[in-house]
Amino acid sequence: MNKKWAIKRITINLASVESEKLEKYCASTGRPATDVIRELIRSLVITQQETPEEPT
């Protein structure tokens, strides 16, 4: 897959338990955290929500 990435850098705050879990997962799979997080985001299901009406 040869795509140019439109980069947007984000910072996330994780609890120590969450950070440790991510680090252990990355170590056991040999994958970088960026790839793991990107895959998790791609797997999110977005449902269409009715947007509230604008006040007139």
C-alpha positions, 0 to 999 in steps of 0.5 A: 500500500503506497499512500501518502499519509496526511499526518495529524499528531495527537497526544493521549493521556493514559493511566499507568495500567493502560500504558502498561497494557499497551506496552505489553501488547506491543512487546508481545506482538512486535508492533509499534504502539502507533500501528496498534492505536491506528488499527483500533481507531479504524475498527471503530463503528460510527453510527449516524446520529440525528443532529440537533436542530439549529435554533431559529 
